[in-house]
């Protein structure tokens, strides 16, 4: 399951890209701190985009905690979309990459191998998420997951939902059914790179 991501996106680029999609982006809590983060982990705060609570058709960028406390205190950071109708609390999680881990790949290697997944065509992208109010930690979000696509299957049996830019508006305003958008990314969407720089072998 995805428990680490990267967000090294300049605020100006993020704002400009939403403008090109004709999604007005507001900052109800002021301009966020968008310092580059190569590692965002569970419980860390990061920016999310959600439908404006005040103005239909607009979106707002706010900073929220990744994960809320679940059963027995375990953090809920990934949330299965399978078979669920997610109509409320939708959000977009802007990232430029996320990490997955596999069994050691080299002889004598003790730690798991870490892989960074980036978008093949875009400098940054959005993962579908859901946010909620939690009595213990306040508002927090989780990343939605689905079955793996061809790019992820060699590394993990689940994948976060990577939304195409053409689907961002429908996700935020609720006009698109969650079951139609929470699907594996098409083959060739994501590129895997071993964190030490070793390229992924052909076919994963």
C-alpha positions, 0 to 999 in steps of 0.5 A: 500500500502507498505510504509515501509520496513526493510533492515538489510542485511549484504553486504557480505551476499548480495554479496555472494548470488548474486555470487551463482546465477552467477550474477556478482555484481559491485559497480560503486559508491563505497561500500554502507552504509549497516547499518541495517535499521529496518524502511525504509520509503518513500523518504529514500535512500536505495540500489537497484540492476539494470542491469549494464549500461556498461557490459551486464550480470552484475548487479550494486548495487547503493543507490537511493531514494524511490519514485519520485514526482507524480501528485499534488506532491504526492510521487509515491512509489508503481507502479501498474504492472497490464496490463503494459509491464515494459521493462525499468528501472527494478531493485531489491529492497533487503529487509528482510521484509516489513510492512502492516497495518490493522484496530485495532485488540484489544478492545480499540486499537486506532492505526492500527495494524502493521504487518511485512512480512518476507520470510518463507525460505530466510533470505532476498529477493528482491521486483521487482521495477522500477527506473527513472530519475526525474528532481526534485529529480534525480534517484528514484525507486518505488516498483511494486505491483500486486493482493494479494496472499494467504499470503497477502489477509487477510491483504491488497488488494494489495501486492508488487511483491516478486521475487523468486531468480530464477527469478532475472536474467530474471528480470534484463536482461529483458529476462523475460516478466514483466507480467510473473513475476509480480504475487502474491507470492505462498502460504506459501512464506511470514510469517506475525508477528504482530510488538508487537510480537503477532503471526498471527492467523491461516488463517491470 
